Amino acid sequence: MKALFKLWDFTIERKRLENLKDARYLIRRCERHTVLIDYIPGHVWYNWGEYPAERCPMPDHQEEENFRLYKEKGIGLLKIHEEWNDALEIFGGDKFTPNNEEGFKKMIKLAHQYGLKFIPYISSGYYDRRSKNFKPEWQSYYKGRVIALEEGYFNYALCSPRSPDWRVFLLNNIERLFEKYEIDGLYNDVGYDPLAFLDPPDGKQGHIDAFEESSSVHGAFEDLIQEIYTIVKRYRGIFTLHAWEYCNPDISSPPQFKCWDYLYVGEGIRDMNLMRKTVRNLPEFVFYIPDWRVVPVEDQNKLYALTIPYLQFPVLYHGRPIKGKMYEGTKLEYKKGSLAVPHPEIIKQHYSKNPEDFPVYSQWDSVPGRRETLENFFHYFEFYKEMTKPATHVFIDIKDENIVAGRKWPNLVLTAYVNDNFYLVVANYFNEKDVLVLKEPWKDIETGKIQSVWDLNPFEMKILVKNGATR
């Protein structure tokens, strides 16, 4: 326990209380006010291997160097996607067993040595229909037809949360993961489609219709997620969720119950500003997984303006570069034109002709990868990690304030992060340039410029810090 000891400083505590006193005067009303306790601001989506073409390799100097970098930069959570397991049963395992067990254990141990929380992928719905374990009774239907993910090399059923048999299979496998490996939580890719619940349950499948179900109420799904959440919390773990239903602008509806620690949003969504409007008021804590396959390149410059004002931040894509290795066996066929996973051949062909191009680190990365993606992340993360220290008060989307001297236009968002520093984040979501006039000068933490009048271009954000004596 000695490693947890902290020596508290009078000067810092005084400054923090003075800043909070200022915030009480300057901020009268906001959309949300939250206090950060054990928030982890830095998440890395780590590419470990190229399954199903290969098993995950043994961790080596690449992991040592990367994990050392993350520790130096202050990143706290490492997430491994589905390549860690044997979901397609190529190597004799299944979706809940590592395809390289010795490597999996070593990877966890190494992550812990560098202070990283290690969370692997699971799915509360997706399961391969070719599996030796699969039961057709688990499947979901819409208008009498099976709902499945049939893209790329996938042939995944969307197993129904109304099936007690599927629940028992899933939950017991999750229990075994925590018992056998020193994981720090789970990332759940839900594999759920609310259309399934427009069909009444088929009695022959043994499904039970226990909850209200509609296009906006996902009763059985949320209940299953809550059951998984109880397991994760019993092991004192972290639960992250990727649920299309909560971030897709076309079908999104808020959850009845908060059933995550961190929610990942963004896969397959082209219009990031529309997604911002969809997820800005979701319960904490939201992280973006920008889909650089479909998001315009100019959104590189908008990403942080779309996230930081809402206590949100992107995930870093990093790890081992993806080379485009192809599965060469007979168990799988690959369908081209998939958005579920990019065709490895595209990556392979590009880098055979352009070997010096910046690497691809994720299935949701652009081809080729972009150096500025990495540079932008670490540039903004340096500020964000300081802004989100424990005990920080965050006043999100301030509505009534004593900060602005001039007019406050509707598409201007102000958010304050208050601790021993008082940060004011301002973002212009108006499609035209405008001028923000503050009642007193603030300092831009990027440029060091101190002034009270700021020009804001469309989708531009500034992070300001308060100067001068407090009241």
C-alpha positions in Angstrom: 0.0 0.0 0.0 3.0 2.3 0.4 3.0 3.0 -3.4 -0.4 4.6 -3.0 0.8 7.2 -0.4 0.5 10.8 -1.5 1.8 13.9 0.3 -0.7 16.6 0.2 0.4 20.2 -0.3 -1.1 23.3 1.4 -0.4 25.7 -1.5 -2.1 23.4 -4.1 -5.1 22.8 -1.8 -5.5 26.5 -1.3 -5.3 27.2 -5.0 -7.8 24.4 -5.8 -10.4 25.8 -3.3 -9.9 29.4 -4.6 -10.5 28.1 -8.2 -13.6 26.3 -7.1 -14.8 29.5 -5.4 -14.3 31.3 -8.7 -16.2 28.6 -10.5 -19.1 29.0 -8.1 -19.2 32.7 -9.1 -18.5 32.4 -12.8 -20.7 29.3 -13.6 -24.4 29.4 -12.6 -25.8 26.6 -14.8 -24.5 23.9 -17.0 -25.7 20.7 -18.7 -23.7 18.5 -16.4 -21.4 18.8 -13.4 -19.3 15.8 -12.5 -16.3 15.2 -10.2 -13.6 12.8 -11.5 -12.6 10.1 -9.1 -10.7 7.2 -10.9 -11.1 8.4 -14.5 -8.5 7.0 -16.9 -8.0 9.6 -19.7 -5.6 7.6 -21.9 -6.8 4.5 -23.7 -4.7 2.6 -26.4 -6.4 0.2 -28.8 -3.4 -2.1 -29.2 -2.9 -4.2 -32.3 -1.1 -7.4 -31.2 -1.4 -9.7 -34.2 -3.1 -10.5 -37.5 -5.6 -13.2 -36.7 -6.9 -15.4 -38.4 -3.7 -15.4 -40.5 -1.6 -16.2 -37.5 -1.5 -16.7 -33.7 -0.7 -13.6 -31.7 3.2 -13.5 -31.4 5.1 -13.6 -28.1 5.5 -10.2 -26.6 9.0 -8.9 -27.2 11.0 -5.7 -27.5 8.2 -4.0 -29.5 5.8 -4.3 -26.6 8.5 -3.3 -24.2 9.2 -0.1 -26.2 5.5 0.7 -26.7 4.5 0.1 -23.1 7.4 2.2 -21.9 6.2 5.0 -24.2 2.6 4.7 -22.8 3.9 4.9 -19.2 6.0 8.0 -20.0 3.0 9.7 -21.7 0.6 8.8 -18.9 -1.7 6.3 -20.7 -3.4 4.0 -18.3 -5.5 1.4 -20.2 -4.6 -1.1 -22.9 -7.3 -2.8 -24.9 -6.7 -5.9 -27.1 -9.2 -6.6 -29.9 -10.5 -10.0 -31.0 -7.1 -11.2 -32.3 -6.2 -12.4 -28.8 -8.7 -15.3 -29.0 -9.5 -18.1 -31.4 -13.0 -17.1 -32.4 -12.9 -18.8 -35.7 -11.4 -22.0 -34.1 -8.4 -22.0 -36.5 -6.0 -23.2 -33.8 -8.2 -25.5 -31.8 -9.5 -23.0 -29.3 -12.6 -20.8 -29.3 -13.8 -17.3 -28.7 -12.9 -17.4 -24.9 -9.5 -19.0 -25.2 -6.2 -17.3 -26.2 -4.7 -18.5 -29.5 -1.3 -18.1 -27.7 -1.9 -18.7 -24.0 1.7 -18.3 -22.9 1.9 -15.1 -24.9 -1.4 -13.9 -23.4 -0.2 -14.4 -19.9 3.1 -12.7 -20.6 1.3 -9.8 -22.3 -0.8 -9.2 -19.2 2.2 -9.4 -16.9 4.2 -7.0 -19.1 1.3 -4.5 -19.2 1.0 -4.6 -15.4 4.8 -3.9 -15.1 4.2 -0.7 -16.9 1.2 0.3 -14.9 -1.4 -0.4 -17.7 -4.8 -1.9 -17.1 -5.2 -4.8 -19.6 -8.7 -5.5 -21.0 -9.4 -8.0 -23.8 -12.3 -8.1 -26.3 -15.4 -10.2 -25.7 -18.9 -10.0 -27.3 -22.2 -10.4 -25.5 -23.8 -11.2 -28.9 -21.5 -12.2 -31.7 -20.7 -15.9 -32.0 -19.5 -17.8 -35.0 -22.2 -20.1 -36.5 -19.5 -22.5 -37.6 -18.3 -23.1 -34.0 -18.4 -26.5 -32.4 -20.2 -24.8 -29.5 -22.8 -22.9 -31.4 -26.5 -23.6 -30.9 -29.1 -22.4 -33.5 -31.5 -21.7 -30.6 -29.4 -18.8 -29.6 -30.0 -16.8 -32.8 -32.0 -13.6 -33.2 -34.5 -13.1 -35.9 -36.1 -10.2 -37.8 -39.3 -10.9 -39.9 -38.5 -14.6 -39.6 -35.0 -14.3 -40.9 -31.8 -14.9 -39.0 -29.8 -11.7 -38.1 -26.1 -12.3 -38.7 -22.9 -10.5 -39.4 -21.8 -11.9 -42.8 -19.0 -9.6 -43.9 -15.3 -10.2 -44.5 -14.5 -13.6 -43.0 -17.3 -13.3 -40.4 -20.3 -15.6 -40.2 -21.4 -14.4 -36.7 -24.9 -14.9 -35.3 -26.3 -12.2 -33.1 -27.2 -14.3 -30.1 -30.3 -13.2 -28.3 -30.2 -11.8 -24.8 -33.7 -13.3 -24.4 -32.1 -16.8 -24.5 -31.3 -18.1 -21.0 -29.1 -20.8 -22.6 -26.9 -18.3 -24.4 -26.7 -16.2 -21.2 -25.4 -19.2 -19.2 -22.9 -20.1 -21.8 -21.6 -16.5 -22.1 -21.6 -15.7 -18.4 -19.8 -18.9 -17.4 -17.1 -18.3 -20.0 -16.6 -14.7 -18.7 -16.3 -16.1 -15.1 -13.6 -18.5 -16.3 -11.7 -15.7 -18.0 -11.4 -13.7 -14.7 -10.6 -16.8 -12.7 -7.8 -18.0 -15.1 -6.1 -14.8 -16.2 -5.2 -11.6 -14.4 -7.2 -9.3 -16.7 -8.4 -5.9 -15.5 -11.8 -5.9 -17.1 -13.4 -6.4 -20.5 -14.2 -4.6 -23.7 -17.6 -5.7 -24.9 -18.6 -5.5 -28.6 -22.2 -6.1 -28.1 -23.4 -7.8 -31.3 -27.0 -6.7 -30.8 -29.7 -5.4 -33.2 -32.9 -3.9 -31.8 -34.8 -5.0 -34.9 -34.8 -8.5 -33.5 -37.3 -7.6 -30.9 -40.0 -6.6 -33.4 -40.5 -10.4 -33.8 -42.2 -12.2 -30.9 -40.0 -14.8 -29.3 -40.2 -18.3 -30.7 -41.2 -20.8 -28.0 -39.2 -23.5 -29.7 -36.0 -21.5 -29.0 -36.7 -21.2 -25.3 -36.5 -17.4 -25.4 -38.2 -15.4 -22.6 -39.8 -12.0 -23.3 -39.2 -10.6 -19.8 -38.8 -6.8 -20.7 -40.3 -4.0 -22.6 -38.7 -4.0 -26.1 -38.9 -1.3 -28.8 -36.8 0.8 -31.1 -35.9 2.9 -28.1 -36.1 0.5 -25.1 -33.7 -2.4 -25.1 -34.8 -4.3 -22.0 -33.2 -7.7 -22.4 -30.0 -6.4 -23.9 -29.4 -3.9 -21.1 -30.2 -6.5 -18.5 -27.6 -8.9 -19.9 -25.1 -6.1 -20.0 -25.8 -5.4 -16.3 -25.2 -9.1 -15.5 -21.8 -8.9 -17.2 -21.1 -5.6 -15.3 -21.8 -7.3 -12.0 -19.1 -10.0 -12.8 -16.6 -7.4 -13.8 -17.2 -5.3 -10.7 -17.0 -8.4 -8.5 -13.4 -8.8 -9.8 -12.9 -5.0 -9.3 -12.5 -4.6 -13.0 -13.2 -2.0 -15.7 -16.0 -2.5 -18.2 -15.9 -0.8 -21.6 -18.7 -1.1 -24.1 -19.1 -0.6 -27.8 -22.8 -0.4 -28.5 -24.0 0.8 -31.9 -27.4 1.6 -30.4 -26.0 4.4 -28.3 -23.9 6.2 -31.0 -25.5 5.7 -34.4 -27.2 9.0 -35.2 -29.9 7.1 -37.2 -31.1 4.7 -34.4 -29.6 6.0 -31.2 -31.6 6.1 -28.0 -30.3 6.7 -24.5 -29.9 3.7 -22.1 -32.4 3.1 -19.4 -29.6 2.2 -17.1 -25.9 3.1 -17.3 -24.1 -0.2 -17.8 -20.5 0.7 -18.5 -17.4 2.4 -17.2 -16.3 3.6 -20.6 -18.3 3.7 -23.8 -16.5 3.5 -27.2 -18.3 5.2 -30.1 -17.6 5.9 -33.8 -17.1 2.8 -35.9 -18.6 3.1 -39.3 -19.9 6.7 -38.7 -18.9 9.2 -41.4 -20.3 12.4 -39.9 -18.5 13.0 -36.7 -20.3 16.3 -35.9 -23.6 14.4 -36.2 -22.2 11.8 -33.9 -21.2 14.6 -31.4 -24.8 15.7 -31.3 -25.9 12.1 -30.6 -23.4 11.2 -27.9 -22.8 14.6 -26.2 -25.3 14.0 -23.4 -24.7 10.2 -22.9 -23.7 9.2 -19.4 -19.9 9.3 -18.6 -17.5 8.3 -19.9 -17.3 8.3 -23.7 -14.3 7.7 -25.9 -14.2 8.0 -29.7 -12.9 5.2 -32.0 -12.7 7.4 -35.2 -13.2 5.4 -38.3 -10.5 6.8 -40.6 -11.6 4.5 -43.4 -14.7 6.7 -43.9 -14.2 9.9 -41.9 -12.8 12.8 -44.1 -9.1 13.6 -43.6 -10.0 17.2 -42.6 -11.7 15.8 -39.5 -8.2 15.1 -38.1 -8.3 18.8 -37.1 -11.8 18.6 -35.7 -11.6 15.5 -33.6 -10.4 17.1 -30.4 -12.8 20.1 -30.8 -15.6 17.5 -31.0 -14.6 15.6 -27.9 -12.8 17.6 -25.2 -15.7 20.1 -24.5 -17.8 17.1 -23.5 -15.3 15.3 -21.3 -14.6 12.9 -24.1 -11.4 11.9 -25.9 -10.3 9.6 -28.7 -8.7 6.2 -28.3 -5.1 5.8 -29.6 -4.6 3.3 -32.4 -1.1 1.8 -31.9 0.8 -1.5 -31.3 2.3 -3.7 -34.0 1.9 -2.5 -37.6 -0.7 -4.3 -39.7 1.1 -5.9 -42.7 -2.0 -7.3 -44.4 -1.4 -10.9 -43.8 -4.0 -13.2 -45.3 -5.5 -16.4 -43.9 -4.4 -19.2 -46.3 -6.3 -22.2 -44.9 -9.5 -23.8 -46.1 -11.8 -23.1 -43.1 -12.7 -19.5 -44.1 -13.8 -17.7 -47.2 -13.3 -13.9 -47.5 -16.0 -11.7 -48.9 -14.7 -8.5 -50.4 -16.2 -5.0 -50.0 -16.6 -5.3 -46.2 -16.8 -2.5 -43.7 -16.8 -4.9 -40.8 -13.1 -5.4 -41.4 -10.9 -4.1 -44.3 -9.6 -6.5 -46.8 -6.0 -7.3 -45.8 -5.0 -7.5 -49.4 -5.5 -3.7 -49.7 -3.0 -3.1 -47.0 -0.6 -5.7 -48.3 -0.7 -4.3 -51.9 -0.2 -0.7 -50.7 2.9 -1.4 -48.5 4.5 -3.6 -51.1 4.6 -0.5 -53.3 5.0 2.1 -50.6 7.0 0.4 -47.8 8.1 3.7 -46.2 4.5 5.0 -45.7 3.4 5.4 -42.1 2.0 2.2 -40.7 -1.6 1.0 -40.3 -2.3 0.2 -36.6 -6.0 -0.6 -36.6 -8.8 -2.2 -38.7 -10.4 1.3 -38.5 -7.3 3.1 -39.6 -6.8 4.8 -43.0 -4.6 3.1 -45.6 -1.9 4.3 -45.4 -1.8 5.4 -41.8 -1.2 9.0 -40.9 1.6 10.3 -38.8 -0.4 13.3 -37.7 -3.0 11.0 -36.1 -0.3 9.9 -33.6 1.2 13.3 -33.2 -2.2 15.0 -32.6 -3.1 12.4 -30.0 0.0 13.0 -27.9 -0.2 16.7 -28.4 -3.7 17.0 -27.0 -3.3 14.2 -24.5 -0.5 16.1 -22.7 -3.1 18.8 -21.9 -6.1 16.5 -21.3 -4.4 14.2 -18.8 -3.6 17.3 -16.6 -7.1 18.6 -17.0 -8.7 15.4 -15.8 -6.7 14.7 -12.6 -8.5 13.1 -9.7 -10.9 15.4 -7.9 -11.3 17.7 -10.9 -14.7 19.3 -11.1 -16.0 19.4 -14.8 -18.8 21.8 -15.7 -19.9 20.6 -19.2 -21.6 22.9 -21.7 -22.1 26.0 -19.5 -25.4 27.7 -20.1 -25.5 30.6 -17.6 -22.2 32.2 -16.8 -20.4 35.3 -15.8 -17.4 34.6 -18.1 -18.4 36.0 -21.5 -18.6 39.8 -22.0 -20.0 39.8 -25.5 -22.8 37.6 -27.0 -22.7 33.8 -26.6 -24.0 32.3 -29.8 -26.0 29.0 -29.7 -23.3 26.9 -31.3 -20.6 28.0 -28.9 -19.8 25.5 -26.1 -18.0 26.4 -22.9 -16.7 23.8 -20.5 -14.6 24.2 -17.4 -12.2 21.8 -15.8 -11.4 23.0 -12.3 -8.8 21.7 -9.9 -5.6 23.4 -8.9 -5.8 24.9 -12.4 -8.9 26.5 -13.9 -9.2 25.5 -17.5 -11.9 26.9 -19.9 -12.5 24.9 -23.1 -14.2 26.9 -25.8 -15.4 25.4 -29.1 -17.2 27.0 -32.1 -19.6 24.6 -33.8 -21.0 27.3 -36.0 -20.2 27.0 -39.7 -18.8 30.6 -39.8 -16.0 32.3 -38.0 -17.0 34.3 -34.9 -15.5 36.4 -32.1 -15.5 35.4 -28.4 -15.1 38.3 -25.9 -14.4 37.3 -22.3 -14.7 39.6 -19.3 -11.1 39.1 -18.3 -8.0 37.8 -20.0 -7.2 34.1 -20.2 -4.1 32.3 -21.4 -4.1 29.9 -24.3 -2.2 26.8 -23.0 -0.9 26.0 -26.5 0.5 29.4 -27.5 0.9 31.1 -24.2 -1.0 34.1 -25.6 -3.0 36.1 -22.9 -6.0 38.1 -24.1 -9.8 38.5 -23.6 -10.8 38.6 -27.3 -10.5 35.3 -29.3 -11.3 34.6 -33.0 -12.8 31.1 -33.4 -13.0 29.4 -36.8 -15.6 26.8 -37.5 -15.0 23.7 -35.4 -12.1 25.3 -33.7 -11.3 24.8 -30.0 -9.2 26.7 -27.6 -8.1 25.5 -24.2 -7.6 28.5 -21.9 -6.3 28.7 -18.4 -7.3 31.3 -15.8 -4.7 33.9 -14.7 -4.5 36.4 -11.9 -5.7 36.6 -8.4 -8.9 34.9 -7.3 -11.8 36.7 -5.6 
